Every structure is written in structure tokens, then in C-alpha cells.
Amino acid sequence: MVGRIPVIDVHPIVDQGRRPAKATVDEPLPIQATVFREGHDQHGADVVLIGPDGVRRDPARMRLIGVGTDRYEAWVTPDAEGDWSFEVRGWSDPLATWTHDAGIKIRAGVDVDLMFLEAQLLLKRIGKEHKLTTAEKAAVKAAAAAATDVARPVEARLAVLEGPDIQELFERRPLRDLLTAAGPYPLFADRRRALTGAWYEFFPRSEGATIDAATGKVRSGTFQTAVQSLDRVQAMGFDVLYLPPIHPIGEVNRKGPNNTLTPGPDDTGSPWAIGSKDGGHDAIHPDLGTFADFDAFVAAANAKGIEVALDLALQAAPDHPWVTSHPQFFRHRADGSIAYAENPPKKYQDIYPVYFDDDFEGVVREVTRIVRLWMSHGVRIFRVDNPHTKPVMFWERLLGDIKATDPDVVFLSEAFTRPAMMHTLGSVGFHQSYTYFTWRTAKGEIEDYLREVSRESDHLMRPSFWVNTPDILHASLQYGGPAMFAIRATLAALATPTWGMYAGYELFEHVSVKPGSEEYLDSEKYQIRIRDWDAANESGRTLAPYIARLNEIRRAHPALGLLRNLVVHAADDENILVFSKTHEDDTVIAVINLDPHGAHATTVHLDLAAAGLPEQFIVKDELTGAEWSWGADNYVRLDPVGDVAHILTVRKP
């Protein structure tokens, strides 16, 4: 039933309030609703947050957004992890109604004494319904005196009541008649890592790998050798290290280099072909080491401020122990065989997908056991492989079970699929999601996508922008040269709170297996890859220092650690992208040249009001140290030979 003061179209609400919208500790969250009433009396609206402790926070006043829309908004900030909720309240505003009517009637000589009498009564109500400060009591007393002082000119009495002291008091201490509440609607506030992080991905078997001088064979890296690579990860400023599967790799139908079907006896196979005689998802590949080695690796990473994220891939090699111990976990064809995985045109003959419909509860129990096993070894972040190929109800069950006991555990969805599936995976419990960022390269589509992920789907899905993955080498990187690597890293690092990079990006690895493919030549998915990091550093052919600077800027500026504060601005050139982020006194403006091959000069046009900027201010380029005086319209020139972007911080007068 509609309330006395209608409150409708509340946002954010997920699945009609059956699931919580996404929130994060200390992350401002916009609440919107349409609030209106009959007739001409004024009304107001506010939001009340209800914390995990059940305590109702002070109301946050909602403001109209847009003329004649009846659409209101307020920003609220959860300050603790856990289950929150919020109410949107509409109410009749007698103080605003009086101000509106008195300004018309008294000046027209209509009901002058009556209007001042009403003012006197309203002022008394303020004193009764609110605990006023000494200054507020003095303001009420002065206003009441003006309202009742018939010796003063009418204009002088009205001026006191319309003055800033009383109008600000009316704003701070509203009188709420006919109060109507909608809600409560659920939110869940996660820890900050669910929102903000810089991810780096490497294969432990490649880190510290060597070539045996006597045999010419490649000797796998281990957790013990990979520990040495943590310095490289830390130096670039990454705070999450994601490891592809570290489990035993199947021997049946093992893939050779470049996804061939004819492996040699020494070929290592794909880590995503999980399981062999050495164990399954609850085991470590013997070439990498032992659980003690893994524990030491996690501890060493944590000591450097790096969290370790582990891949959760629900699939099995043909010789995975599940195939014999839990055959009901797989779909059997009419001839009794098990079908391998396919994602046309890709074929994965070395992988059996998990089947959920013969023993759903059994799969839930087994996967929950595995997740909790790795949690007990210090893993609090999981990157989930292809979750969109598994039932959504499975993820809701699994993630709900983990959240009930360990709400700090974060799950990243690697789902490149239709928006409905990606959003639903987010709504049932995934904290973050891969996105279409890789394939958004033109200015207009980037702008549209930034608006979408920051303010349209943000209550359902937190975006993670990855510049590359072992599966995805976009054509723009294949042909854009080193400047394009810098451009994409700048865009990913500044536009979203979480961004990611797969090893080799900093070395400008860009050769695909064949024209038109997004697969790397000699993909690390199928073989150990030895990189000469020292030679790259000595020659200067590395993006690592620039990446380190990006992550340093991110850490120094709280605005870049938030999602919903992004504002897209205009530029006259179709190759220049401009956006800003603001949080309290911190504003960062990004001006990026999307063309890796040519310089572009143009005028950028800032929406000062949307960005919370004054008419004039000083900007400092955090990449070069240069400073300029800026306003609404500003000339820029960016040459990819030198500067692909301006990363500007604002100093207000």
C-alpha cells in the first residue's frame, strides 16, 4: 500500500529487496527514491541507515536531483562490516511550507498576522522536538521575537525569518509531519579489499624456472623460487597476487605448447586441467612443493602487504580422483563416456566439466570442503574460473555458506558473458567481476561503460578492469606498441578501484599465436615461460616503473579507491578521454590520449559542479610535476612518445 507521503522507485534494491545491495566499509553509497505528495504543501525526504548492531544512524537529508523530477538522493557511508539496511522516509515539511507561503502572502499583504503566528508556533515546536545548541536557542529566540514584535516593520520581521540563520536551522532541525517510511532494504558492507585492489597474476612454475645446462630441459619454478618474485610484485605496488591453479595436472589428453594435441613427454600441460594420480583440488603439484612451502609463500607475501588469491576452477582432468571416486560429478554420454569442455571455437580435451544435477548436495559439500581447506592455509581471496557455466543457485549456496562464517573472504567472478548472468552472479554473492573493459577501446564506448559500471550496475556488480589475462591479448595491444600498454594501464588503474595485470604485460608481450586470435604465442597456459626480468630492467624496455607510479598515485589518493564517484567530462577531440574522481578534499582528473600513434591537442570541458570544483584552481600533473591554472575549459596536448596522459591532482584556492 502506498504511504501517506508516497516513496517509490527506491534504489539500490536487489531482487525486490530479497538480497542485499553492494556496499563497502567507508565507501559513500548513493540512495535514491521518488518522493512526492498531493497539493502544494512542501515535503522532504531522508535516509536512515541501520547498522549491523541494530542501531539507527542519524537521518541523512535527501536532495532533489533534476528539476521537476521528484527524484531525491542522499549519500550515506557504512562504517563497519556486516549486514546493514536502510529506510527512505518521506514527510510533510511545515517549515518549508511556511517559508514558501509566507514569502508570497506576507509580501502580498494576505494573512500577515496569521502567518507570523504560525511562525511562532513552529519555532516553539522546534524547541520541543529537538535538543538545540546554545546558538540555536538564541536564533530561535531572536526569530520568535521578530515574529511577535508588531512594532517592527513587516519587511524587517520577515527578513529575520527568511535570513540564513533561521533557514539553516530549519534545514538542520526539520519538523517531520505525516512521516512515511519505505523499507528497510538490505545492504551488506564488505571489507575494503572487496572494492579496492591492484592485482598481479603469475604462474609459480615460471617464477625461478631454469634450463638444465646438461639436458636442455626446463626445470619448473617452485614456491620457494617464486618467493623471490614477490619483490618484483611489491616494487610495482600490487597488493593482490593471483595464482592460477597450483594443483596436480592431468596426464590424460594433456595439451602441448600452443594448445596442441601432441604433447611431448616433458610438456607440463595446462594448470586448469586439474587432477592426476598425485591428487585433485585439495593437493599441490609436486613440482611446486609442499603445503609447508605454500604456507611459507603466503606468509612471505603477507609480510610484504600482498594478499594471495587462488584460482577456484570447478573442472577436472580425465584422471582426476573425482572421476572414479565421484563419477556422478560428471555428465555421461549415451556411450558411457564423459564429454570434455568446449567454448567454441576453443576445445578443452583435457578438461571434464563438473555436472551438478545428479548430486548437487555432494558437489556443494566437496567444493565447500576444498574452499575451506585453502582458507585454512591463509587464502582469503578466490578468483573463480568461468562461474557462468555453473548453476547460479550453486554459487548462492556456496558463497552464502562461506559468508556465514567468514565474511572477509572475497570471490572474484571470471565471467565474460551476458550482462544478466554477470549481474546475477554479483547479486548472489560474488564480490567482484571481470568486465568487458578489454574490448572497450573507442572513446564513446569507454565513456558509456564507465558510467554503467560506476553508477548503473554498481549495486549488483563491482568491476575489475584487467588489461590482459593468459587468455586475452587484445588486438589493441598486439598492434598499438608500448604506448598502448601505458594507455590501457592508465585507464584501468584510474577508472576503477580494482584493476589487474598478467605477468609479461610490463615487458610489452604482444605476439598472438595467429592473426585474429587473442591467444598468446607460446602461451604460458601450456608451457613454462622463462622471462629475463633483469635484462628488461637494464635495457629500460619495461613498463614496470610506470606501473609502480600508477599504483603509488592510487594509494596516495583516496578518491581513486572508490567506484561511484566517477564523472565523465567532455573533450573536443575524439581521441582524448577525460574523467575525474572526488572524495572529500581529494580530486583527481585523468586526461588520456587513446591514440598510441599520434599526438593530439584539444580543449577539455570540465563539469565543475558535478566534480565539486570551483571556477579556478591549480592542477598538478602527478607524472611530470608540472602545474597549471585550470577552470572549466582547458587546452591540453598529449604525445604518446612522451606523455600518454595527464594525471592531475587539484589544489583549490
Residue pairs with C-beta under 8 A, 6 or more apart in sequence:
2 8
3 90
3 180
3 181
3 182
4 178
4 180
5 35
5 36
5 37
5 43
5 90
5 91
5 92
5 178
5 179
5 180
6 34
6 35
6 36
6 37
6 90
6 180
7 33
7 34
7 35
7 45
7 88
7 89
7 90
7 180
7 181
7 182
8 33
8 34
8 35
8 182
9 32
9 33
9 34
10 31
10 32
10 33
10 88
10 182
10 183
10 185
11 31
11 32
11 33
11 459
12 21
12 22
12 29
12 31
12 185
12 187
12 458
12 459
13 21
13 185
13 459
14 20
14 21
14 186
14 427
14 459
14 460
15 427
17 183
17 185
17 186
19 186
19 427
19 428
20 83
20 84
20 186
20 187
20 188
21 185
21 186
21 187
21 188
21 459
21 460
22 187
22 188
22 190
22 426
22 431
22 458
22 459
22 460
22 461
22 462
23 29
23 78
23 84
23 187
23 188
23 189
23 190
24 78
24 189
24 190
24 191
24 192
24 194
24 195
24 196
25 78
25 79
25 80
25 81
25 189
25 190
25 191
25 192
26 77
26 78
26 79
26 192
27 77
27 78
27 189
27 192
27 195
27 562
27 563
27 564
28 75
28 76
28 77
28 562
28 564
28 565
28 583
29 75
29 76
29 77
29 78
29 187
29 564
30 73
30 74
30 75
30 455
30 564
31 47
31 60
31 62
31 73
31 74
31 75
31 76
31 86
31 88
32 65
32 71
32 72
32 73
33 45
33 62
33 71
33 72
33 88
33 90
33 182
34 69
34 70
34 71
34 72
35 43
35 45
35 62
35 70
35 72
35 88
35 90
36 43
36 70
37 43
37 90
37 92
41 92
41 93
41 94
41 97
42 92
42 93
42 96
42 97
42 99
42 100
43 90
43 91
43 92
43 93
43 96
44 61
44 62
44 90
44 91
44 93
44 96
44 174
44 176
45 61
45 62
45 72
45 74
45 88
45 89
45 90
45 91
46 59
46 60
46 61
46 62
46 74
46 88
46 89
46 91
47 59
47 60
47 62
47 74
47 76
47 86
47 87
47 88
47 89
48 56
48 57
48 58
48 59
48 60
48 86
48 87
48 89
48 181
49 56
49 57
49 60
49 76
49 78
49 84
49 85
49 86
50 56
50 57
50 84
50 85
50 86
50 87
50 184
51 57
51 78
51 79
51 80
51 82
51 84
52 80
52 81
52 82
52 83
52 84
52 189
53 80
57 76
59 89
60 74
60 75
60 76
61 74
61 171
61 174
62 72
62 73
62 74
62 88
63 72
63 73
63 74
64 70
64 71
64 72
65 71
65 72
65 73
76 86
78 84
78 187
78 189
80 189
81 189
81 190
81 191
81 407
81 408
82 188
82 189
82 407
83 186
83 187
83 188
84 186
84 187
84 188
84 189
85 183
85 184
85 185
85 186
85 187
86 183
86 184
86 185
86 187
87 181
87 182
87 183
87 184
87 185
88 181
88 182
88 183
89 176
89 179
89 180
89 181
89 182
90 179
90 180
90 182
91 174
91 176
91 177
91 178
91 179
91 180
92 176
92 177
92 178
93 174
93 175
93 176
93 177
94 122
94 175
94 177
95 122
95 126
95 170
95 174
95 175
96 170
98 115
98 118
98 119
98 122
99 161
99 162
99 167
99 170
101 115
102 115
102 118
102 119
102 158
102 161
102 162
103 158
103 162
104 110
105 111
105 112
105 115
106 112
106 115
106 116
106 154
106 158
107 158
112 154
116 147
116 148
116 157
117 147
119 143
119 147
119 161
120 144
120 147
120 148
122 175
123 140
123 143
123 144
123 147
124 144
125 175
126 132
126 140
126 169
126 173
126 175
127 137
127 140
129 173
129 175
130 136
130 173
132 140
132 173
136 169
136 172
136 173
139 165
139 166
139 169
140 169
142 160
142 165
143 160
143 161
143 165
143 166
146 152
146 156
146 157
146 160
146 161
147 157
147 160
147 161
149 157
160 166
190 407
190 410
190 431
191 407
191 408
191 410
192 561
193 240
193 307
193 381
193 410
194 410
194 431
194 432
194 462
195 462
195 497
195 498
195 561
195 562
195 563
196 497
196 498
196 561
196 562
197 239
197 240
197 307
197 497
197 498
198 237
198 238
198 239
198 240
198 493
198 498
198 499
198 500
198 551
198 554
199 238
199 240
199 241
199 242
199 309
199 464
199 466
199 498
199 499
199 500
199 501
200 233
200 236
200 238
200 240
200 241
200 242
200 500
200 501
200 502
200 503
201 241
201 242
201 243
201 244
201 469
201 470
201 500
201 501
201 502
201 503
202 226
202 229
202 233
202 241
202 243
202 502
202 503
203 243
203 244
203 271
203 470
203 503
203 524
203 528
203 529
204 221
204 222
204 223
204 226
204 243
204 246
204 288
204 297
205 220
205 221
205 222
205 268
205 271
205 285
205 287
205 288
205 528
206 221
206 503
206 524
206 528
206 529
206 530
206 531
207 221
207 225
207 226
207 228
207 229
208 221
208 222
208 224
208 225
208 226
208 228
208 229
209 218
209 219
209 220
209 221
209 225
209 528
209 529
209 530
210 218
210 219
210 530
211 217
211 218
211 219
211 530
212 218
212 219
217 266
218 266
218 527
218 528
218 530
220 268
220 287
220 288
220 528
221 288
221 528
222 287
222 288
222 289
222 293
223 288
223 289
223 293
223 294
223 296
223 297
224 289
224 293
224 296
224 297
226 297
227 296
227 297
227 300
230 241
230 300
230 301
230 304
230 306
231 304
232 533
232 544
233 241
233 304
233 306
234 304
234 305
234 306
235 544
235 548
236 506
236 544
236 547
236 548
236 551
237 547
237 548
237 550
237 551
237 552
237 554
237 555
238 306
238 501
238 551
239 305
239 306
239 307
240 306
240 307
240 308
240 309
240 381
241 301
241 306
241 307
241 308
241 309
242 309
242 310
242 311
242 381
242 383
242 500
243 308
243 309
243 310
243 311
244 271
244 272
244 311
244 470
245 271
245 272
245 274
245 311
245 313
246 271
246 284
246 285
246 288
246 294
246 310
246 311
247 271
247 274
247 275
247 279
247 280
247 281
247 283
247 284
247 285
248 274
248 275
248 276
248 277
248 278
248 279
248 280
248 283
248 284
248 285
248 286
249 268
249 269
249 270
249 271
249 273
249 274
249 276
249 285
249 317
250 269
250 273
250 274
250 275
250 276
250 316
250 317
250 318
250 319
250 320
250 350
251 269
251 276
251 277
251 317
251 319
252 317
252 318
252 319
252 350
253 261
253 273
253 317
253 318
253 340
253 349
253 350
254 263
254 267
254 269
254 270
254 273
254 350
255 261
255 263
255 267
255 269
255 270
255 273
255 349
255 350
255 526
256 262
256 263
256 264
256 267
256 526
257 263
257 267
257 522
257 523
257 526
257 527
258 513
258 519
258 521
258 522
258 523
258 526
259 513
259 519
259 523
259 525
259 526
260 526
261 349
263 269
267 526
267 527
268 526
268 527
268 528
269 350
269 526
270 350
270 351
270 525
270 526
271 285
271 311
271 525
272 311
272 313
272 315
272 348
272 351
272 385
272 525
273 317
273 348
273 350
273 351
274 280
274 281
274 313
274 315
274 316
274 317
274 320
275 281
275 316
275 317
275 319
275 320
275 321
275 322
275 323
276 317
276 319
276 320
277 319
278 285
278 286
279 321
280 316
280 320
280 321
280 322
281 370
282 369
282 370
282 373
284 290
284 291
284 293
284 294
288 294
291 377
294 377
295 377
295 378
297 308
298 308
298 377
298 378
298 379
299 378
301 307
301 308
302 308
302 378
307 380
307 381
308 378
308 379
308 381
309 379
309 381
309 382
309 383
309 410
309 412
310 374
310 379
310 381
310 382
310 383
311 382
311 383
311 384
311 385
312 367
312 370
312 371
312 382
312 383
312 384
312 385
312 411
313 384
313 385
313 386
314 354
314 367
314 385
314 390
315 341
315 351
315 352
315 353
315 354
315 385
316 322
316 323
316 329
316 330
316 351
316 352
316 354
317 350
317 351
317 352
318 338
318 340
318 350
318 352
320 352
322 329
322 330
322 366
323 330
323 338
323 352
326 359
326 362
326 366
328 355
328 358
328 359
328 362
329 354
329 355
329 358
329 359
329 362
329 363
329 366
330 338
330 352
330 353
330 354
330 355
331 338
331 339
331 353
331 355
332 338
333 339
338 352
339 352
339 353
340 347
340 348
340 349
340 350
340 351
340 352
341 347
341 348
341 351
341 352
341 353
342 348
353 389
354 363
354 390
356 363
356 390
356 391
356 394
360 394
363 394
364 394
364 397
364 398
364 401
367 398
368 398
368 401
368 402
371 382
371 398
371 402
372 402
374 382
375 402
375 406
375 409
380 406
380 408
380 409
380 410
381 409
381 410
381 411
381 412
382 409
382 410
382 411
382 412
383 412
383 414
384 395
384 411
384 412
384 413
384 414
384 430
385 414
386 414
386 415
387 395
387 413
387 414
387 415
387 425
387 430
388 413
388 415
388 417
388 421
388 422
388 425
392 421
392 424
392 425
392 428
395 425
395 428
395 429
395 430
396 428
396 429
399 411
399 428
399 429
399 430
400 428
400 429
402 409
402 411
403 409
403 429
410 431
410 432
411 429
411 430
411 431
411 432
412 430
412 431
412 432
412 433
412 434
412 464
413 422
413 425
413 426
413 430
413 432
413 433
413 434
414 434
415 421
415 422
415 425
415 433
415 434
416 434
416 436
419 457
422 433
422 461
423 457
423 460
423 461
424 460
425 433
425 461
426 433
426 457
426 460
426 461
426 462
427 460
427 461
430 461
431 462
432 461
432 462
432 463
432 464
432 498
433 461
433 462
433 463
433 464
434 464
434 466
435 449
435 453
435 463
435 464
435 465
435 466
436 449
437 449
437 463
437 465
437 466
437 492
437 496
438 466
438 467
438 468
438 472
438 474
439 474
440 446
440 449
441 474
441 476
441 594
442 594
443 574
443 575
443 576
443 577
443 594
444 574
446 491
446 577
446 594
447 568
447 577
447 579
450 495
450 566
450 568
450 579
451 566
451 568
453 461
453 463
453 496
453 563
454 496
454 563
454 564
454 565
454 566
455 564
455 566
458 563
458 564
462 497
462 498
462 563
463 496
463 498
463 563
464 496
464 498
464 499
464 500
465 491
465 492
465 495
465 496
465 498
465 499
465 500
466 472
466 492
466 499
466 500
466 501
466 502
467 477
467 485
467 488
467 489
467 492
467 499
467 500
467 501
467 505
468 474
468 477
468 501
468 502
468 504
468 505
469 500
469 502
470 502
470 520
470 523
470 524
470 525
471 518
471 519
471 525
472 518
473 509
473 510
473 512
473 518
473 519
473 520
474 518
475 518
476 484
476 488
477 484
477 485
477 488
477 510
478 510
478 511
478 512
479 510
480 487
480 596
480 597
481 508
481 596
481 597
482 508
482 543
483 596
483 597
483 640
483 641
483 644
484 596
485 505
485 508
485 510
485 543
486 543
486 546
486 640
486 644
486 645
487 592
487 593
487 594
487 596
487 640
487 644
487 645
489 501
489 505
489 543
489 546
489 547
489 550
490 550
490 590
490 592
490 644
490 645
490 647
491 577
491 590
491 592
492 499
492 500
492 501
493 499
493 547
493 550
493 551
493 553
493 554
493 560
494 550
494 553
494 554
494 560
494 579
494 581
494 588
494 590
494 647
495 566
495 579
495 590
496 563
497 560
497 561
497 562
497 563
501 547
503 524
503 531
504 520
504 524
504 529
504 531
505 543
506 536
506 542
506 543
506 544
506 547
507 531
507 536
507 541
507 542
507 543
508 541
508 543
509 520
511 520
511 521
512 518
512 519
512 520
512 521
513 519
513 520
513 521
513 522
513 523
522 529
536 542
536 544
537 544
549 622
549 623
553 560
553 588
553 622
553 647
554 560
554 561
557 581
557 586
557 588
557 649
558 583
558 584
558 586
559 565
559 581
559 582
559 583
559 586
559 587
559 588
560 581
560 588
561 583
562 581
562 583
565 581
565 582
565 583
566 579
566 580
566 581
567 579
567 580
567 581
567 582
567 607
567 610
567 611
568 578
568 579
569 578
569 579
569 580
569 589
569 604
569 605
569 606
569 607
569 611
570 578
570 604
570 605
570 607
571 577
571 578
571 591
571 602
571 603
571 604
571 605
571 636
572 602
572 603
572 604
572 605
573 600
573 601
573 602
575 593
575 594
575 595
575 598
575 600
576 591
576 592
576 593
576 594
576 600
576 602
576 604
576 636
576 638
577 590
577 591
577 592
577 594
578 589
578 590
578 591
578 592
578 604
578 606
579 589
579 590
580 587
580 588
580 589
580 590
580 606
580 611
581 587
581 588
582 588
582 611
582 612
582 613
585 652
586 649
587 611
587 612
587 613
587 649
587 650
588 647
588 648
588 649
588 650
589 606
589 611
589 619
589 646
589 647
589 648
589 649
589 650
590 645
590 646
590 647
590 648
591 604
591 636
591 638
591 645
591 646
591 648
592 638
592 644
592 645
593 599
593 600
593 638
593 639
593 640
593 643
593 644
593 645
595 640
596 640
596 644
597 640
598 640
599 637
599 638
599 639
599 640
599 641
600 637
600 638
601 635
601 636
601 637
601 638
602 635
602 636
602 637
603 633
603 634
603 635
603 636
604 633
604 634
604 636
605 632
605 633
606 613
606 630
606 631
606 632
606 633
606 634
608 614
608 615
608 631
608 632
613 650
613 652
614 652
614 653
615 631
615 632
616 629
616 630
616 631
616 653
617 629
617 630
617 631
617 650
617 651
617 652
617 653
618 627
618 628
618 629
618 630
618 650
618 651
618 652
618 653
619 627
619 628
619 629
619 630
619 646
619 648
619 649
619 650
619 651
620 626
620 627
620 648
620 649
620 651
621 627
621 646
621 647
621 648
622 647
622 648
622 649
623 643
623 645
623 646
623 647
624 643
628 634
630 648
636 646
638 644
638 645
638 646
